[in-house]
Amino acid sequence: MEPKIRNFSIIAHIDHGKSTLADRMLEITHTIEPRRMQEQVLDRMDLERERGITIKMQPVRMHWTHHGEDYVINLIDTPGHVDFAYEVSRALSAVEGVVLLVDATQGVEAQTLSVLSVAKDLNLTIIPVVSKIDAPHARTEEIVIELAALLGCADSTVLRASGKTGEGVARVLDTVIERIPAPKATGDKVQALVFDFGYSDHRGVIIYTRICGGRVAKGDALTLVAAHASFTALEVGVLTPEEKQCSELSAGDIGYIVTGIKKPGVASVGDTVTSTKNAALGFPGYRTPTPVIWASVYPESQDDLLLLRQSLERLRLSDSSLSYEEESSGVMGRGFRCGFLGMLHLEIIIERLRREFGLNLVVTQPTTVYEITRSDGRVEEIYAPARFPDDGTATLVRELWAAITVITPPEYLGNITQLLYEHEAIQGETESLPDKVQIHARIPLRELMRGFFDRLKSVSSGFASLSYVLDGMHPADVIRLDILVAEEPVPAFARIVSRRRVQHEAEAMVEKLEKLLPRQLFELKIQAKTQGRIIASRRKSAMRKDVTGYLYGGDITRKMKLLEKQKKGKKKMLARGTVDIPHDVFLKVVKEG
C-alpha cells in the first residue's frame, strides 16, 4: 500500500524563523543525516545564507510516523519577500495547507497578512504557529491571543514551537497530518503544476512540479501548455532535498522532471505539464512574469560585454522573470537594459552576476514603466529617461502605483505619516491591532524605489514592517530632467522626476557634477534643464596656465601678445564646447545615485 501524503508550505514575514523551523523538521524526520546538517539547509545560495532570506523556493520530501502509520510529508519552502509574491501564490497552489508562522518577539507583521490573504483565497487549511518561544524577549501568550484573534480561532488551536531548540516541532508535524487533507487527483490525464525550476549544464531545465492528475514516468512525451514546448522526460524523481530518482510520479506527489531543454525563457512558474498524446487543460491563473522596474547594466570594461551577455542568458535559464535587451550609451558604451520584479530581485541578479561570473558592473538608477499618450492619440510605454518626451507632445503620462500596508507601534505613527507625505503617498484607513496600528496607503512605485523602505525603518527605529501589491497605472505628474555639460545634453544623466521635486533634484545633480568633473582649459558650464528652461546652473572656472612664465626682461608688449593669443584660444575652445567625461566620474554619479 502506498504511504499517505500531505503537502504543505510554511508562510511567514521575513526573519520569523521559517528556514530554522524547516531545518528542525528535516532533523527530527531523519531526512538529513546529522553529520550533513547545517543552518538554513534548504537555502542553497551563499547570498541566502548571508542575508538570512529565502530567494529560491525549495521542495523537500520527509517521512513521519503518526499513530503507527507512515506518511509522506512534502514541504515547499517559499520566499517571503513581496517581489516574489506571484511565485509564492503558485507554490501555494501546489499544496493543501500552510503553517502560518509568527515570531513570539515581533507579533503579526505586514507580510504575515499579505501571505495569509493568499492562503485564504486558495482555501488552504491554515495551522497557526508561534515561533521563537525560547527567545529572551518572547511574548508568547500575548502573540497567541493576537494570532487567534486574527484567524478567528480558539487560543488552544495555536501551536507553540522553537526552531532553535526543536520544542513543539513534532507536534507541528502531527498537526499537519491531522488537519491538512490528503491530495485528490484531478483525473486520469497527466496534469502537473510547475512551481519552480532549475538548470543543469548537462541535463537542461529541471522542472519542480506537483502532480495533480495522472502519472509521469521516465521516457514519457510531455508538453508545457503555456510555452507550447514539447520534450521527453529524461528522469523523474523526488527531492530529499537532494535529487533522488524514482520510477514514476503519481497524483499527489511533489518532485522533479528533467526536460533536456536548454533554451532560455521556455520554463516559467505557473505553467502546466501534460501528456503530449492525451493533453489536459492548463491550470487557470497563469501569467507571464512582467518586469516592474528597469535598470541599465554596463560592464566596467567593454571587453566584458560578451561575458555579460552570456551571463544574463545563463541566469535567464533558471529565472524566466529576468528580461533584457541590448542598448548603447554615448558615455558608457554598450550594455543591457534589464527588467526586474522589484528592488530585491534587482539586487539579487546584480550580486549573482558579480559573484558567479566575476563581473565588475555599473548599474544605473532604476526606473519604472511610464505610459505616454501623445497628442496624436498614440500610446507607448517608455522605461528609459532619455526617451521620455520633453517637447509638449505628451498629453497624458501614467505610471505604476502600489497599494502598501504598514504595521507599526502607535508611537511612530506621526513619523510615518510625514514620510508618506514626502513620498507622495495617498493615505487611507488606519486600523488598530493589539499593541500596533495598520496603515493603508497608495504610493507611486518610483517613490517606493526612492529609498522608502530604508527611511521607513529609520523613522520607526526598525519596528515598522511593509508589504505591497501593484495597484495598476495612474496619472503621473512627472517631467524629464536633462543635464547639460558645456551646453551639450548628456543622455546618460537624464532622469524622470516628480514635478514638485525637480528643483531639489536639479540643484543636487549640478552640485555633485561640479565637484566630480575635472577642470577644463575653458570655463565649464554645468546646467540642469527641464521643459526648455535652465533651472539650476554651476560654473567651474577654467584651468589657468602662465603662458608668460618663461619670458625674461623685454618689452611689456611681448607678454600682452601671448596673453591675447591665449584669450583667443580659450574663446575657440569654449565655442566648440566638447568635454570628455571621464569614465570614473560617471561611475561615481551612478553609484551615489
Beta strands, then each sheet from edge to edge (+ up, - down):
strand 1: 4-12
strand 2: 58-66
strand 3: 69-77
strand 4: 97-103
strand 5: 125-131
strand 6: 159-160
strand 7: 191-200
strand 8: 204-213
strand 9: 215-217
strand 10: 221-224
strand 11: 229-232
strand 12: 235-239
strand 13: 243-245
strand 14: 248-250
strand 15: 254-258
strand 16: 272-275
strand 17: 293-299
strand 18: 323-329
strand 19: 333-340
strand 20: 361-363
strand 21: 367-368
strand 22: 370-374
strand 23: 379-382
strand 24: 394-408
strand 25: 426-433
strand 26: 436-444
strand 27: 465-475
strand 28: 478-485
strand 29: 488-489
strand 30: 495-498
strand 31: 524-530
strand 32: 533-540
sheet 1: 2+ 3- 1- 4- 5- 6-
sheet 2: 11+ 10- 16+ 7- 8+ 15- 12+ 13-
sheet 3: 9+ 14-
sheet 4: 18+ 19- 17+ 20-
sheet 5: 18+ 19- 17+ 21-
sheet 6: 23+ 22- 24+ 26- 25+
sheet 7: 23+ 22- 24+ 27-
sheet 8: 29+ 28- 30+
sheet 9: 29+ 28- 31+ 32-
end
